[in-house]
Amino acid sequence: MKRRGRRYWLNLLGFTLGLWALLLAGGTLWFTYARTMAYIHPARQAATGQWLRQAGVQYEEVTLSTEDGLRLRAWYTAPRNGAVILVAHGHGASIPEEYYILFAQHGYGVLAWDFRAHGESEGDRSTLGYNEAMDIKAALDFALAQPGVGQVGAWGNSMGAAAIIHAAAKYPEIEAVVADSAYATLREVMEMRVPSPMLRPLVRLIGLMNTRVDLEWMRPEEDIGRISPRAVFIIQGLADAAIPTDSAERLYRAAGEPRFLWVEEGVGHVGMYLNFRESYTERVIDFLDEALLGAPFQTYQNRTTD
């Protein structure tokens, strides 16, 4: 049997290492692609209305039509005080029943929907806030067309909060904004989720090719200044691991007056209502009463919880 020389073993080692490197690179690229596509095509879940029925909140099933031809599942409750709140959920979620109940029980009309590519709405691509502004416009048009509606405010959390800021900058009919756990720029969220700088251009390219939306276009930090003189209330927990923890502070600095800020240490993403339910209810309802119903503004900035 012919004895193998050193060159043979070196070549074999080089081939093996090259193969492993190729497999690792391929696996990394596939994982990056799959994870990006999971954000574009989120798993669907749908609210059932069970919480609303248990709370005795009456609502009707309605359909919203967007300017790009999508039909969105929505629920509507007419106001007792002449004002409707648009309620916008986060990425991968559905109609947030607990917040729906919060506003309805304080006399507000509520219009909440499943964003495109979410819940039971049409569409198969989420843009994490950019095209979702068209969904908010469809909700706004519906609300303003209802009898007894004089004012419209908006509440959103996470992606929904960013989309609300983006939409309110365009549509002055949204007279007040509550933004809970909104990111300042979508690019920075991507950078948090993709630690490797080498992979970030790939994520951006995959997103652009599949949605025709560049993540650089979604910058609530630049949008929020155009909402003034309408009021904004910015909320975030400072243990937020889903978006940069300075997002609320930056949005607040970029906003015009009247602007209000509430942050708390030790609270995670969209966790303020869970951790401070009574205080959250009081502050948000007081803010909306003031912005939409004419009560004098209080100062929410840097208030401590009870």
Summary of the structure (lengths in Angstrom):
residues: 306
radius of gyration: 23.0
end to end distance: 84.9
largest distance: 96.1
contacts: 1042
relative contact order: 0.11
helix: 43%
strand: 17%
